[in-house]
Amino acid sequence: MLDWLKNINKEYPDFWKNYLDKFETKPNRFVVISTETSGLNPDKDVILSLGSFGIVNDSIIILDNFEAVLLQYKYLHDNGLSNEFIIDSKMTKLEENEALETFINYLGNAVLVGHHINFDIEMINAALERLSCGRLKNEALDIDVMYRKLHDINDKQFSLDDLCDIYKIPKSDRNSSAEDAYKIALLFLKLKSRLGIK
């Protein structure tokens, strides 16, 4: 049977139906996200942690945040990987299904912002598929693409560290998805004003 035909009468979880309903109104906030993953293949790898901040009216709203370590014990066990970072982490620890539901409720219809955001979206979509949900519907902006557009650069990509160096955003020794999300948010605000994005 064709995939699209199977999806016509698909019964989605309630949280996903609520999420879809939110797109009847225009977004009034941006949500900056960063993921840490076990690798680069959305079909085989998993999200290990997710950090995000909301931006409203050109301000990062620190209290409007989501941060969690996703408990991926089966994946780590099956691949012979250590779960030491999960044990050591002070972040909220949630099972993948609970983390995704909480994140989708938090996200709503916001415009997503990230660094190489398409990868984050594909990882989230793969996790949503495991929960019998659809794919993210949010618009998305990528700070690397924004920077290259601003400077008319087509032949090079810039890492998050490159962009932080260019805009003199301090780096920290602590490496977490929330820390990266905050740096992306600072970069986004600088690029957004230069590109005239409302």
C-alpha positions in Angstrom: 0.0 0.0 0.0 1.2 3.5 -0.7 2.7 5.4 2.3 0.5 8.4 1.8 -2.6 6.3 1.7 -1.7 4.6 5.0 -1.4 8.1 6.6 -4.9 9.4 5.5 -6.7 7.6 8.3 -3.8 7.4 10.7 -4.8 7.9 14.3 -2.2 10.3 15.8 -1.5 10.7 19.5 -3.4 13.5 21.2 -0.3 15.7 21.8 0.4 15.5 18.0 -3.2 16.5 17.1 -2.9 19.5 19.6 0.4 20.5 17.9 -1.2 20.4 14.4 -4.0 22.6 15.6 -1.6 25.3 16.6 -0.7 26.1 13.0 -4.1 27.8 12.5 -2.5 30.9 14.0 0.7 32.8 13.0 3.8 32.1 15.1 4.8 34.9 17.5 8.1 33.4 18.7 11.2 31.7 17.6 12.6 28.6 19.3 16.3 28.0 19.0 17.3 24.3 19.2 20.5 22.3 19.4 20.7 18.5 19.6 23.5 16.2 20.6 23.2 12.9 18.8 24.9 9.5 18.7 25.9 10.1 15.1 24.9 11.6 11.8 22.4 9.0 10.4 18.7 9.8 11.3 17.8 6.2 10.3 20.2 4.6 12.8 21.3 7.2 15.3 19.3 8.8 18.2 19.1 12.1 20.0 21.0 12.1 23.3 20.2 15.6 24.5 18.1 18.5 23.3 18.4 22.2 24.4 16.3 25.2 23.3 15.4 28.7 24.2 12.5 30.9 23.1 13.0 34.3 21.5 10.2 36.9 21.5 10.6 40.6 20.4 14.3 40.3 19.9 14.9 39.0 23.4 16.1 35.5 24.5 13.6 34.4 27.1 15.7 32.4 29.5 12.7 31.0 31.4 11.2 29.9 28.0 13.4 26.9 27.6 13.5 23.1 27.2 16.5 21.0 28.1 16.7 17.2 28.6 18.9 14.2 28.3 17.0 11.5 26.4 17.4 8.1 28.0 18.6 5.9 25.2 19.8 2.9 27.2 18.8 0.3 24.6 20.6 2.2 21.8 23.8 2.6 23.9 23.7 -1.0 25.1 23.1 -2.4 21.6 26.1 -0.4 20.3 28.4 -1.1 23.2 28.5 2.6 24.2 28.9 4.1 27.7 26.0 5.8 29.4 28.4 7.7 31.8 27.3 11.1 30.4 23.7 10.2 31.3 24.5 9.3 34.9 26.8 12.4 35.3 24.4 14.9 33.7 22.5 17.3 36.0 19.9 17.9 33.2 16.4 16.5 33.3 16.4 12.9 32.1 13.4 11.7 30.1 12.5 8.6 28.0 12.5 9.5 24.3 8.7 9.4 24.0 8.2 11.6 27.0 11.0 14.0 25.9 9.5 14.3 22.4 6.0 14.9 23.7 7.1 17.5 26.2 9.3 19.2 23.5 6.4 19.3 20.9 4.1 20.8 23.5 6.8 23.4 24.3 7.5 24.1 20.6 4.0 24.8 19.3 4.0 26.7 16.0 7.2 28.7 16.7 9.7 29.3 13.9 12.7 26.9 14.5 16.2 28.3 14.5 19.4 26.3 14.6 22.9 25.7 13.2 22.6 23.2 10.3 19.0 23.0 11.4 17.9 20.5 8.7 19.9 17.8 10.5 18.2 18.5 13.9 14.8 18.5 12.2 15.6 15.1 10.5 16.7 13.6 13.8 13.5 14.9 15.5 11.4 13.6 12.6 12.9 10.1 12.9 12.1 10.1 16.6 8.6 11.3 16.0 8.1 8.5 13.4 8.9 6.0 16.2 5.9 7.6 18.1 3.6 7.2 15.1 3.5 11.0 14.5 4.0 13.1 11.4 6.9 15.4 10.5 7.5 18.8 12.0 5.6 21.6 10.3 7.5 24.5 11.7 9.2 27.0 9.5 13.0 26.9 10.0 15.9 29.3 9.8 19.6 28.3 9.8 22.2 30.7 11.1 24.9 29.4 8.8 22.6 30.0 5.7 21.8 33.4 7.2 25.4 34.4 7.5 26.3 33.2 4.0 23.3 35.1 2.6 24.4 38.3 4.4 27.9 38.0 2.9 27.0 36.4 -0.4 29.1 33.3 0.3 28.1 30.2 -1.6 31.2 28.0 -1.5 31.8 27.5 2.2 30.0 26.4 5.4 30.7 27.8 8.8 30.9 25.9 12.0 29.2 27.2 15.2 32.7 28.0 16.5 33.6 29.9 13.3 30.5 32.1 13.7 31.1 32.6 17.4 34.7 33.8 16.6 33.4 36.1 13.8 30.8 37.8 16.2 33.1 37.6 19.3 30.7 35.4 21.2 32.6 33.8 24.1 32.9 30.0 24.1 32.7 28.0 27.2 34.4 24.8 28.3 31.0 23.3 29.2 29.7 21.6 26.1 25.9 20.9 26.1 23.0 21.3 23.8 21.6 24.1 25.9 24.9 26.0 25.8 25.0 25.6 22.0 21.4 26.7 21.8 22.2 29.9 23.7 25.1 30.7 21.4 22.9 30.1 18.4 20.3 32.4 19.9 22.9 35.2 20.3 24.1 34.7 16.7 20.5 34.6 15.4 19.7 38.0 17.0 22.8 39.6 15.4 22.0 38.1 12.0 18.3 38.7 12.2 18.7 42.5 12.7 21.3 42.7 9.9 19.0 40.8 7.5 15.9 42.7 8.5 14.0 39.6 9.6 10.9 40.5 11.7 
